Amino acid sequence: MRAEFGQTSDATFASKVLSFRPDAIVCSNDHTAAILIQTLGKFGISVPQNVRVVGFDDTGFASLVTPPPSQPFINPVNG
């Protein structure tokens, strides 16, 4: 599901999450994952108890939220 964050879309996205009850949400980057964690918290959805959030790109931004999103380790191939 695609999400854009803002006052109206936060509530819409949270209601979709509540209706689908996913085990995890994978975000395209850490910034989005951090915003998602904060948004879910506003609506009483606990991370990681109710849903896990995964971020990518390891920018360090994710460390600014509690709890931080999961971060997969990707070993780049040097060519």
Protein Blocks (a to p, Z undefined) as FASTA:
>chain_A
ZZdddfklmmmmmmmmmmnopabdcdfbfklmmmmmmmmmmnopacfkloccddehilol
mmmpccdddddddddddZZ
